[in-house]
């Protein structure tokens, strides 16, 4: 239900994608991870539409949670 968790999942997925695309033996090296994470964060920094969509979805999230009486939802 928390939009911040969505951002975390998006960052994780994008970093994992970049890490898997690395063509080197040391692709899981800390420095490569750090570089890829910085690139993803920099790309997302200007993605205003993503943040607006997540914030605007809060009403739907609360309505779904209320309808599920605190149970599981599709969000």
C-alpha positions, -999 to +999 in steps of 0.1 A: +000+000+000+030+023+006+041+042-026+077+042-012+077+004-014+068+007-050+097+030-056+120+006-038+108-023-060+113-002-091+148+007-081+156-029-072+143-043-105+161-017-126+194-023-108+190-061-111+184-056-148+216-036-152+236-060-131+225-090-152+234-071-184+270-065-172+294-084-194+322-088-170+332-116-145+332-091-117+297-078-125+286-083-089+314-061-076+304-034-051+317-006-073+296-018-102+265-022-080+271+014-067+275+028-102+243+011-114+224+022-084+235+058-089+225+056-125+190+043-117+185+069-090+196+097-113+172+085-140+143+082-116+150+116-101+134+134-130+106+109-136+079+132-123+051+112-140+061+081-119+059+101-086+026+118-096+010+085-106+020+069-073+008+098-052-025+100-072-031+063-067-033+068-029-071+073-030-075+041-049-052+023-025-072+035+005-105+026-011-092-009-019-079-013+016-112-002+030-132-025+007-109-054+017-115-045+054-078-044+059-071-076+041-052-082+009-055-059-021-042-059-056-018-030-048 
